[in-house]
Amino acid sequence: MKYKIVLPVLFICFIFANSAFSIGIAKYAGEFLSMGVGARSLGMGSAYVALGGDVTYGYWNPAGLANIQYPEISAMHSRRFGGIVNYDYAGFAMPFRGNESLGLNLIRVAVDDIPIPVLPRPDLGLDQSYTDENGNTVSNRPYVDRYVNNADYAVFLSYAKQKSRTFAYGANVKFIRRGVGDNSAWGIGFDVGALWRPVGKLTLGANFQDVTTTLLAWDTGTQELISPTLKTGFGYSIDLDFISSTLLVAGDTDVRFENRKFASQLNAGPVSFDFHAGTELLVRNLIALRVGDDLGHLTAGAGIRLPRLDIDYAFLSNDDFKVTHRISLRLRIEESRFERQ
């Protein structure tokens, strides 16, 4: 029975890997998928792969969905680079049978209402005078002909299973649509993840994104490949009983194979490494205070935990652009009929 499952998977991996050699990797083709989801994660420097336990793990590490106890809904809005880029996220996850979970996540990253200018007389130079159809002498000045949106979408379908008390695994099938003006591309990719608790309150996590490479086919005939990214991390919690609080410490490493070199924090030939770190202090299971480091940029945030609703805020500093603000909501449907059995 195992061979009936393994052999088709190996065949699919071979086909995608063969495509990668014939088409070639497109550097930064999947960059819009690296922004992260949820204000809690951003406040902790996007060090989130190994924590698990909420709906956003359909993005961070599908294995983390195995820890949810009730159906959850999450939404987020963020404006980046001074409001130029709109970033929206929505997600849903639910327990499935005794030790499994299912999830659906949607991401939209867009620059909306981009003006497309044209010249009335492209055969003439800029500001050159000419006579229009009404006999008037006018200057050849550009005008806005139409507005377009450059929008990228990703839909994640997730599955997770708690294999034992200390180990969980999960996988994503994700569908991608990219649009630039009048042109668009479609693609499909796969992620696999795992969570392991080797001892005490230490958790180790890994998410192999685009594990078979993800092919983007443009309507122009161009093809691009998103290369795999290996995200690894750890999380460790410390109970501070004397102040009725919990301190959570986390760190992540992103390993890419795009030959980014100096665009990364560390590289070894074509392999690059980027780092994230963060902490969270949860006071009386009500107020959360967070600080982190996201690729060398300071992050901070706060949140409030209500019986069914979490409200989180975070900001990300940047030396070259305006700071990024992010607000997210997480709703838990805490009813006994929906609780994991």
C-alpha positions in Angstrom: 0.0 0.0 0.0 2.9 2.4 0.9 4.4 1.8 -2.6 1.2 2.8 -4.3 1.5 6.2 -2.6 5.3 6.7 -2.7 5.8 5.8 -6.4 3.4 8.4 -7.8 4.9 11.1 -5.5 8.4 10.3 -6.7 7.2 10.4 -10.3 5.7 13.9 -9.8 8.9 15.1 -8.1 10.9 13.8 -11.0 8.7 15.6 -13.6 8.9 18.9 -11.7 12.6 18.6 -11.1 13.2 17.8 -14.8 11.2 20.9 -15.6 13.4 23.0 -13.3 16.5 22.0 -15.3 14.9 22.6 -18.7 13.2 26.0 -17.8 15.5 27.4 -15.1 14.8 29.1 -11.8 13.4 32.6 -11.9 15.0 34.6 -9.0 12.4 36.3 -6.8 9.5 34.9 -8.8 7.8 33.8 -5.5 8.8 36.8 -3.4 5.2 37.9 -2.8 4.8 34.7 -0.8 7.5 35.5 1.6 5.8 38.4 3.4 4.2 36.3 6.1 0.6 36.4 7.5 -0.7 37.5 10.9 0.3 40.4 13.1 1.5 38.1 15.9 4.1 36.6 13.6 5.4 39.9 12.3 5.7 41.3 15.9 8.0 38.3 16.6 10.2 39.0 13.6 8.4 36.3 11.5 10.1 33.6 13.6 7.0 31.4 13.6 7.7 28.1 11.9 8.0 26.0 15.1 5.2 27.4 17.3 2.1 26.0 15.8 -1.5 26.1 17.1 -3.5 28.6 15.0 -5.1 29.0 11.6 -2.2 31.0 10.1 -0.1 27.8 10.0 -1.7 26.9 6.7 0.9 29.4 5.6 3.8 29.1 8.1 3.9 25.4 8.5 0.9 23.1 7.7 1.9 20.7 10.4 1.0 23.4 13.0 -2.7 23.1 12.1 -2.7 19.7 14.0 -2.7 21.7 17.3 -6.0 23.6 16.8 -8.9 22.5 19.0 -11.7 24.5 17.5 -12.5 25.9 14.0 -10.7 29.3 13.5 -11.1 32.2 11.2 -8.4 34.9 10.7 -8.2 38.1 8.6 -5.4 40.7 8.1 -4.9 43.9 6.3 -1.5 45.7 5.7 -0.3 48.6 3.6 3.4 48.5 2.7 5.8 51.0 1.3 3.8 54.1 2.3 0.5 52.6 1.2 1.6 51.7 -2.3 1.2 47.9 -1.8 -2.0 46.4 -0.3 -1.6 43.1 1.4 -4.7 41.1 2.5 -5.1 37.7 4.0 -8.0 35.5 5.1 -7.9 32.0 6.5 -10.1 29.2 7.9 -9.0 26.0 9.7 -10.9 23.2 11.5 -10.3 20.0 13.4 -10.9 16.9 11.3 -11.6 13.6 12.9 -9.6 12.8 16.0 -6.1 13.9 15.1 -6.3 15.7 11.8 -7.0 19.2 10.6 -7.9 21.0 7.3 -7.3 24.6 6.3 -7.9 27.1 3.6 -5.9 30.3 3.3 -6.0 33.2 0.7 -3.4 35.9 0.1 -3.7 38.9 -2.1 -0.8 41.3 -2.8 -1.6 44.2 -5.1 -0.6 47.6 -6.4 -4.0 49.0 -7.4 -5.1 51.7 -9.8 -1.9 52.1 -11.7 -2.3 54.8 -14.3 -1.3 54.0 -17.9 -0.4 57.2 -19.8 -0.3 57.5 -23.6 0.6 60.3 -26.0 -2.1 61.6 -28.4 0.5 61.6 -31.2 3.1 59.0 -30.5 4.8 59.9 -33.9 5.6 63.4 -32.4 8.0 64.4 -29.7 6.9 65.4 -26.2 5.3 68.9 -26.0 5.5 69.3 -29.8 2.5 71.2 -31.2 0.1 69.8 -33.7 -3.4 70.5 -35.0 -6.2 68.2 -33.6 -9.3 67.0 -35.4 -11.2 70.2 -34.4 -8.5 72.5 -35.9 -7.1 73.6 -32.6 -3.3 73.8 -32.0 -2.5 71.7 -29.0 0.6 70.4 -27.3 1.5 66.7 -27.4 1.2 65.9 -23.7 0.5 62.5 -22.2 -2.9 61.7 -20.6 -4.1 58.8 -18.5 -5.8 56.3 -20.8 -6.8 53.7 -18.2 -6.0 52.2 -14.9 -4.7 48.6 -14.2 -4.0 46.5 -11.2 -0.9 44.4 -10.6 -2.2 41.7 -8.3 -0.9 38.3 -7.0 -3.1 35.7 -5.5 -2.3 32.5 -3.6 -4.7 29.9 -2.3 -3.5 27.3 0.2 -5.3 24.0 0.8 -3.8 22.4 3.9 -3.9 19.0 5.7 -2.2 18.2 9.0 -2.1 15.1 11.2 -0.8 14.6 14.8 1.1 11.3 14.3 2.1 11.0 18.0 2.2 13.1 21.1 5.5 14.7 20.0 5.3 14.7 16.2 3.0 16.2 13.6 3.2 16.6 9.8 1.3 18.4 7.2 1.2 19.5 3.5 -0.2 22.3 1.3 -1.4 22.4 -2.2 -1.3 26.0 -3.4 -2.6 27.6 -6.4 -1.0 30.9 -7.6 -2.2 33.5 -10.0 0.0 36.5 -10.9 -1.2 39.5 -12.9 0.8 42.3 -14.5 -1.3 44.7 -16.5 -3.1 42.7 -19.2 -1.0 39.6 -18.7 -1.4 36.8 -16.2 0.2 33.6 -15.1 -1.0 30.5 -13.3 0.9 27.9 -11.2 0.5 25.1 -8.7 2.9 24.2 -5.9 3.4 22.0 -2.9 4.7 22.5 0.7 5.5 19.8 3.3 6.0 20.5 7.0 6.7 18.9 10.3 6.7 19.8 14.0 8.7 17.8 16.6 8.8 18.2 20.4 12.0 16.3 21.3 12.1 17.3 25.0 10.1 19.4 27.4 8.8 22.7 26.0 11.2 22.8 23.1 9.6 22.6 19.6 11.5 22.2 16.3 9.8 22.9 13.0 10.5 22.8 9.3 8.5 23.8 6.2 9.8 22.9 2.8 8.0 25.4 0.5 7.6 24.7 -3.2 9.3 21.4 -2.6 9.0 20.3 -6.2 9.5 23.8 -7.6 6.4 25.7 -8.7 5.9 26.3 -12.4 4.3 29.7 -13.4 2.9 29.7 -17.0 2.3 33.1 -18.4 -0.2 33.8 -21.2 2.6 35.3 -23.2 4.2 31.8 -23.5 6.9 32.6 -20.9 7.5 30.1 -18.1 9.1 30.7 -14.7 9.9 28.4 -11.8 9.7 29.3 -8.1 12.6 27.5 -6.4 12.2 25.6 -3.1 12.7 27.4 0.2 13.4 25.5 3.4 12.2 27.3 6.5 13.5 25.8 9.8 13.0 27.1 13.3 12.7 26.5 17.1 10.4 27.7 19.8 10.8 27.4 23.6 8.4 28.6 26.3 9.3 29.5 29.9 6.6 29.8 32.6 7.1 32.9 34.8 4.8 31.9 37.6 5.9 34.8 39.8 4.2 37.3 37.4 1.6 34.9 36.0 3.2 35.1 32.6 4.7 33.0 29.9 7.8 33.9 27.9 8.1 32.5 24.4 11.4 32.6 22.5 11.7 31.7 18.8 14.2 31.7 15.9 13.9 30.8 12.2 16.3 30.4 9.3 15.2 30.7 5.6 17.3 28.6 3.2 17.0 29.5 -0.5 18.6 28.1 -3.6 18.3 31.1 -6.0 21.9 32.3 -5.9 20.8 35.5 -4.1 24.3 36.2 -2.8 24.5 39.8 -1.4 20.7 40.1 -1.4 20.7 37.7 1.6 22.2 38.0 5.1 24.5 35.1 4.5 25.4 32.9 1.5 27.4 29.9 0.5 27.6 29.8 -3.3 24.1 29.6 -4.7 22.6 28.9 -1.2 21.5 31.8 0.9 20.4 32.2 4.5 18.1 34.7 6.2 17.4 34.9 9.9 14.4 35.8 12.1 14.2 36.0 15.9 11.4 37.0 18.3 10.0 36.9 21.8 6.6 37.2 23.3 5.6 37.9 26.9 2.0 36.8 27.6 0.7 38.3 30.8 -2.1 36.5 32.6 -3.1 34.9 29.3 -4.6 38.3 28.3 -2.0 40.8 27.1 0.9 40.0 24.8 4.0 42.1 24.2 6.3 41.2 21.4 9.7 42.3 19.9 11.7 40.7 17.1 14.3 41.0 14.4 13.1 40.3 10.8 16.1 40.1 8.4 17.9 42.8 10.5 14.9 45.1 10.8 13.3 45.8 14.2 9.7 44.6 14.8 7.4 45.0 17.7 3.8 44.4 18.5 1.1 43.8 21.0 -2.1 41.8 21.3 -5.1 41.1 23.5 -6.6 37.7 24.0 -10.3 37.6 24.6 -12.4 34.4 25.2 -13.0 33.8 21.5 -11.1 36.6 19.8 -7.5 37.7 19.4 -6.6 41.2 18.2 -3.0 41.8 17.2 -1.0 44.7 16.0 2.6 44.9 14.7 5.0 47.2 12.9 8.1 46.6 10.9 10.9 49.2 10.6 12.7 49.9 7.4 15.7 52.1 6.6 14.7 52.9 3.1 10.8 52.9 3.2 8.1 53.9 5.6 7.3 51.5 8.4 4.8 48.7 7.8 1.7 48.5 10.1 -0.2 45.3 10.3 -3.5 44.4 12.1 -5.0 41.0 12.3 -8.0 39.3 13.9 -8.4 35.6 14.9 -11.8 34.2 15.9 -12.2 30.8 17.5 -15.6 29.1 17.3 -15.4 27.7 20.8 -18.5 25.5 20.9 -18.5 21.9 22.2 -20.1 20.5 19.1 -17.1 21.8 17.0 -14.3 20.9 19.6 -11.8 18.3 18.6 -12.8 14.9 20.0 
